[in-house]
């Protein structure tokens, strides 16, 4: 059999059915059917070679007692040796394939979850808690992989059980019936504990997911909690939830302990019964001594397939619980769908326009968007990046006259970049954090840091560009994180760049330097800055004033300040507070601030 093993991660993990856990598992089995078939084949050979041993041993014993040493006895010994060799070889290769099955199922599921999260945008956080999503990758995917790791053992056990049962019924119907009926009864008794175990495992999974969410929230907000003196309250909440997880785990362990004890006790009693009945028949002459040894060997051997069957029920139960959680994540509908493009991408150098509001990013111009309500401005700007198809459908945005919904999303994201107000940084090397498209030179990165006035970040990071940032960039101040995010956005070199409040967390002098350098850095490309800061507004090419969902005035900052009319007065009201807070030296002319 030729099996083509595809390396992980897969180029395309496929589209699984989300109708039920069983449908998902069957789909996954088809995805890795080659290695799964090899694993199952090795499992069957392993168990059958073990099942042959009692049969060969019994016949060899009878042959030796009846005829002594001879060629026939030697033949049985060679058969037993062959069975041992098959068992060793099949077991060694089978374990390799079992592990590969586990990894493929677990990691491809993790890849599906990761792809869904990356495509879903804000939709994933609206439907699910962070802890639930993390647990899906960290725990549930592994539970699913465990099911495929155990598949060969389960199928091999069933095949061996059927084969041994047939041989025992042919040799001694009475003992065969006891074995054939007795072991399923033992398995059924053990199975009675599976349902309560599943219920308690589900409860523990829910409690564990809540604990992960609470822990992530507490750690990420620890600085804020310390500032308001709330770390004690949140620590107590985490402690209480941790105790709930512990109590749920104890309930699971209690049920599991009963199941484990019965797995040893019931099969042991069953073997004792078979041995007692077999000994009576051997004394009566109904079966030979060799057949007694064979029946004892089979009774002992068959407890292992039954134990595997019981364990498989537990593993399957956990897998079904896990798959339900995975399906919950995969069912999240992305805010921006990956629908095929229905229109070709417009050429470069075209405008990006919000049709309803009239907000337009003109080629080669740097514009500012001002509204009395910052959230309104942010929503308009965010629509420019096509993050939410429903919002974009209500207020269409066109690139070169073509609706964004009709364009290839990946290509659109390369040409239109939206940097949101809240800077999201990731752990890792600073250089990698900045160069997200993996194409910038060190000189370009340093220039972007200069434009964003973030040299202090480079100086304070041990190792410079090769230094490590902690999770969410927690070692940086709010202003530093904002400037790093600005440098990262500049390095995309997007044709249309939308910056939402890029300087809200910096002081006035830093803001003025950034504004001057930003104008120079973005020359020849369209840029939209959402801000109400006069320091920035005074340096852009034009200001767009939005009121009641539409652009009501355009012009330079000074034209809008000095103009007459209702909309000009409205603009002065918006920027008035900031004007009052600035000193004359910081708002007079751009030339007064050193680049």
N, C-alpha and C positions, 0 to 999 in steps of 0.2 A: 504494500500500500504506500503510495507516494503522498506525503503530507507536506503542504507548503505552510510553514510557520511564519506568520506575519509578526514583525517586531512591534513592540509597544513603545509609545502610544500609537494607536491605529490612525491612519490618515482619515478614515471615516468610520466611527464606531457603529453607524447604522441608525435606524429609527425603530425602536422597540415598540410593541403594542403595550398600551397602558390600560387595557380593559380589566386585567386581573393579574395577581401575582403569578398564577400558573402560566398564563399566556406569556408573561415576561420571561419566566424561567425557561420555557420551551424555546422561545426565540433565542435566548442566550446560548442554549445548548446547540442550536443549529449554527450559531455564529462560530462555535469552536468544535464543530462536530468531528474534525479530523483528529485532533489530539484527544478528544473525549473518547472516540472509538478505540484509539490505541490504549488509553488508560483502562477502559472497561475490558478490553481483550486481555491485558496483563492481569487484571483483577480476577477474571474468570479462571485463567490458567493457574494463578497462585492458589486459589481456593480448591480447584479440582485436584491439583497435585497434592494438596494436604488431605483431601478427602480420600484419595487413593491409598494413603498410608495404612489406615486400619484394615482395609480390605486385603492388601498385600501381606501385612503382618500376620493376619489370621490364617491365610492360606499357607504362608511359609511355616507357621507354627504347626499346623496340622500335617504338612508335608514332612517336617522334621521329626515329629512324634511317630509318624507312621513308617517312614522309610529311612529316616536318618539323613546324614549328609549325602548329597547327590547333585546331579546336574539340575534337576527341577528346583531344588532349594536354592542353588546358585542363581538360577534364572529369576526367581522371586526377589532375591537380594539385588540383582542388577536392575530389576524394575523399580525397586524402592530407591536405589541410587539415582536412577533417571528421574523419578518424581522429585527427589530432593534437588537435583540440578535445575529442573524446570522451575521449581519454587523459588530458588535463589535468583535465577536470571530474570524471571517474570516479576519477582518482587522488587528487584533493583531498578529495572526499567519502569515498572509500574509506579514506583514512588516518584520518579522524575516527572512522569506524565501527570500524576496526581497534583504535584506542586504547580506544574505549568497550568493545569486546569484552574487551580485556585487563583493564581496570579492573573490569568486572562479574564476570568469572570469578575474578580474584584477590581482590577485596574480599568477594564473597559467600562464597568459601571461607574467608577469614579470619574472617568473621562466624560461619560454622558452627563453626569451631574455637573461637572465643571463647565462643559460646553453650554448647558442650560443656564447656569448661573451667569456666565459671561454674556449670553445673549439677552437675558431677561431684563437687565437694567434694574430700575427701582422696583419692578414688579415682584422680584423675589423677596425683598424685605417687607413688602406690603402683605404678602401672604404667609410668610414663615419667619420664625425667629432665627437669629443667627446661630444659636446653639443647635437647633434642629438641622440646619444645613451642614454645620461642621460634623455633627454626629453621623449624618448620612454618609459622608466620605470616610470618616475615621473608624466607624463601627459597622454600619449597615452593609457597606460594600464588602467588608471582610466576611461578614456572616453569609452573604450570598456566595462568595468564593469558597467558603467552607463546605457548602452543599456540593459543589462540583468536585472538590477534593475528595469527598466521601462517596461519590457516585460509583466508582469502580468497586469499592469495598462492599457497598450495598448490593449491587448487581451480582458480583461474584459470590456473595453469601447466599443469595436466593438460588442461583444456579446450582451451587454445591448442595444446598439443602434439598432441592428437588431430586438431584441425582442420588444422594444418599438415602433419601426416603424410599425411592423405588427399589434400590438394592436391599434394604432392610425388609421391605414388604415381601419381596421374593424369597428371601432367606428364612424369615420367621414372621409369619403374618401377625402373631400376637404381639411380639416385641416391636414389630414395625408400626403397628397401629398406635401403640403407646408413644413411640417416638414422634410419629407424624402428627398425632393429635395433641400430645402433651406439650410439646414446645410452643405451638401456636397459642395454647391456653396460657402458658407462662407469659408469652409476649402480650396477650390481650390484658392480663392482669397488670402488667407493667404499663401498658398503654393507658390505663385508667388515670394514671398520674400525669399524663402528658397535657391534657386540657388545662387543669389548674396550673401546671407549670407554664404553659403558654400565656395564660392570663397574667400571671405574676411577672413573667418576663416582659410583657407589653407594658405593664405598670412601671416596671423598673426603667424601661427604655424612655418612657415619657418623663419620668422624674429626672433621669440623667440628662436628657435634652434641655430641660429647664435649668438644671444646675450649670450646664455649659454656657447657656445664654447669660445667666446671672453673673457667672464668673467673668465672661468676656466683657460685659457691660461695666462691671465693677473695676476691672483692671484698666480698661481704656479710659475710664473717667476718674481714675484715682486722684489725679492732681486737682480736679475740680472738687471732688468729695473732701479732700483735705482742706481746700480753701474755705469750704462752708461748714467744716466740722461734721460731715456726714459719713465719714468712713466707718465709724463704729456701727451705725445703723445698718449700713449695707453689709458689713462683715457679719453682723448677727443674722441678716437675711440669708446670706450664703451658708452660714453655719446651720441654720434651720433646714434649708433645702438639702444640704449635704446629709443631714440626719435622715431626711425622708428617703434619700437615695440609699443610705445604709440600711434602713428598715426594709425597703423594698428588696434590697439584695439579700437580706437575711431570710425573707419569706421565700425568695427563689432558692436559696441554698438549703432551706429546710425541706422543701419539696424535692429538690435534687438529691438530698441525702437519703430520703426514703427510697427514691428510685434506684440509687446506687446500691443501697443495702439489699433491696429485693432482687437486683440483677445478679447478686452473688448467691443469695439464699435460695431462691426458687430454682434456678438451674442446678444448684448443688443437690437439692432434695430430689430433683428429677433424675439426675445421674445415679443417685443412690437407689432409687426405685428401679431403674433399668438394670443396674448391676444385681440387685436382689432377685428380680425375675429371671434374668439370664443365668444366674448361678443355679437356681432351682431347675431350669430346663437343662442345664449342662449335667447336673447330678442325675436327672431323669433320663439322660441320653438323647433328649430331643435335639439338642444342638451340640456340636463338637467344641472342645476347648478353644480351638482357633476361632470358631464363630463367636464364642463368648468374648474373647479378646476383641474381635472385630466390633461387636455390639457395644462394648464398653468404650472402645475408641471412638465409635460414631457418636454415642451419647455425649461423650466429653467434647468431641469436635463440634457438634451441632450447637452446643451452648454458645460458641463464639459467633456463628452467624446470627443466632437469636439476639445476642448482645449487640452485635452490629446493627441489627434491625431496630432495636430499641433506641440506640444512639442516633441512628439515622432519623428516626421520628423526631427526636429532640432537635437535631440539626436542621431538619426540614421545617420544624415549627419556628425556630429562630429565623431561618431564612425567609419564611413567609412574612413574619413580622417586619423584617428588614426591608423586603421588597415593597411592602405597602408604603413604608416611609420614602423609599427611593421614588416610587411612582408619584407620591405627593409632590416631590420636588420637580420631577420631570413634567408634571401636568401644569406647572406654572406657565402661563402664556406670556411670551416676551412682549414688552411694550412696543418694540419695533421688530416686526416679523422679518424672517429671511425669505421673503417672497422673491421669485425671479424678476429681474429687471424687465420692464416693458418698453423702456425708451433708452436710446443710447445716451452716454454721458455727453453733456454739452462741452464745447471746446473751452480751454482756459481763457480767462479774461472776461468772463460774463458776470453779471450781477447776481447776488443772492437776495431774494426779496420775499418778505412776509406780505402776502397779497391783501390780507384783511387790514392789518395795521398800517401798512405802507412803509415799514422799516426796511431799509435797503442798504446792503453792503455793496458799494460801488467799487469797481476795479481800481486798485491803486490808491484808495483813499482810506484815511483813518477817521472813523466816526465814533461818536459817543451817544449812548442811549440814556435819556433822562426821563424819569417818571416820579410823580409824588409818592407812588407806592413801589418800593424797591422790588417786592415780590412780582409785581406786574412786569417790570423790566426784565427780571430774571426769567420769567416764564417765556416771554417773547424770544429772548436770546437762546434759551435752551431748545426751543422748537427748531432753531436753525440747524441743529445737529441731528434731527430726526431720531430722537430718543423715545418718542411716544407717538405711534401712528394715529391713535384716536385724537390726540391733541392736534396733530398736524393736519388731520382730515377736517377738523372743525375750523382751523385757521391755516389754510394751505401756505406752504413755503415753496417758492420756485427757484431753481438754479438755471439761469439762462432761459427762463420761460417754461421749464419742465418741472412738474411737481416732484418733490423729493421722494415721494412714495413710489414713483415709477422708475427710480434709478437704482443701480446696484449699490447696496448699502456699504459694502467694504470699500469700494472706490470712492463713494461719497465721504466716508469718514477720513479718507486720506486727503481729500481736498478741503473739507470743512471740519475744523476742530473747535470744540466748545470747552473752555476751561471754566468749571463751575466755581462758585464763591468759596465753598468749603474745600480746602486743599487736602486731597487724599494721597498720602505717601505710603510706600511699601518698604518692608525690611529688605536689606540687601546692600550691595555696593552702590555708593553714591553715583558713580558713573552710569551704572545700569539704570538707576532710578531716573536719571535725567534723559538718557538717550533711549527712549522707549521704542524707537524704530530701528535701533541698532545700525546706524549709518553715519553718525556724527564723528568728527575727529576731535581730539583733545582741544585743539585751538577753537573749534566751533563751540564746544561745551563751555570753555572758559569765557568766551565772548558772550554767550547767553547768560552766564552767571554775572558778568559785568553789567549787562543790560538790566538784569533783575536786581542789581545792587546786592548780590548774595555772596560777595567775597568772604564775609565773616563766617558763612556756613562752611566754606571750603577750609578756612583757617582753623575752625573749631572741630573739624572732623579728623580724628587721627587717621593718617594715611591719605588725606586729601581726596582726590577723585576715586581712589581705590579703597577708601575707608568704608566701614560698615555703618549703615543706618539701622536703628532698632525698629521694631514694629510700629507702624504709623508715624515714624519719625519723631518719637516721643522725646528724644534728646534735644530737639529744636524748639525754639519758642514759636508762638503763633505767627509772628511776622516772618520768621525764618522759613517756616513751612510754606507760607504763602509765596515767598519769593522763589523758593525752590520749585514750586508748582508752576510759577510764571516762566522760569527758565525752561522747564520741561515742555511747556506749551510752545515756547518760541522755537525750540529745537525741532519741532515737527515740520517747520517751514510750510505750514498750510497755506493754500491759496486764499482761503477765508478763515480768519482767526477771530473767535468770539471770546472775549475775556469778561467774566462777570466779577465785578468788585475786586480787581487784582491787587489793589493797594489799600484795602480797608484796614489792615492790621499794622501799617507802618506809620512812622512819624512824618510830619510835613516835609522836612528836608529830604528824606529818603524818597518820598512820593514824588517830589519835584524832579529829582535825578532820574528816577525810573521813567517818568512821563517823557522827559527829553530823549532819553536813550531809546525808548520804545518807538517813538516817531521815526528816528533814524533807522532802527533795525527793521522796521516793517515797511520801509519806503518801497513803493511799487506793488505792494500787495494789500488787499482789503482787510481792514481790521475794525471790529466793533467792540467798544469798551462800555460796559454797563457801569456807570458811576455817577455820583452827584458831586464829586470833588472838583472845586474850581481849579486846583493845581493841574488836574488832568484835562479838564474841559477846555482850559485856556490854550492847550497845545495841540488839540486834534484839528483835523480839517473842517469838520462840521459836527454840529450837535443836533440830534433828533429829539424833539420833545413830544412825548406820548401822553395823551390825556383822553380818558374815556375810550380806550382801546384803539386809538388811531394817532398817527403823527399829525400834530396840529401846527408845528413850527419847526423850521430848520434854519441853520445859520451858524456863524461862529459864536463862540462864547461871548465875546464882547458885543457882537451885533444883537444877540438876544438880551443881554443885560441893558443895552442902551436903547432898544426898540420901544415902541409905544403900542399899546393894545393889551387886550385881556390875556393873550397867550404869553406875551412877554412878561407881564406882571406875574403870571403863574410860574414862569421859569425863575424869576427873581425870588419868588417865595421858596421854591425848592432849594436853590443854592444859597439863599440868604444866610442861613445859620452857619454854613461852612465859611462864607465870606467874612462873617463877623468874627470867626475864630482864628482866621489867618492874619499874620502880620503883613504890612505893606510890602516888605522885602520878598515875601514868598509868593506874592500874587501879581507883582508888577509886570515883569517881562520874562520870557524864557531865558534871555541872555544873562540875567542876573544869577542864574543857578548853574554852577559848573557842571559840565557833563561828566 
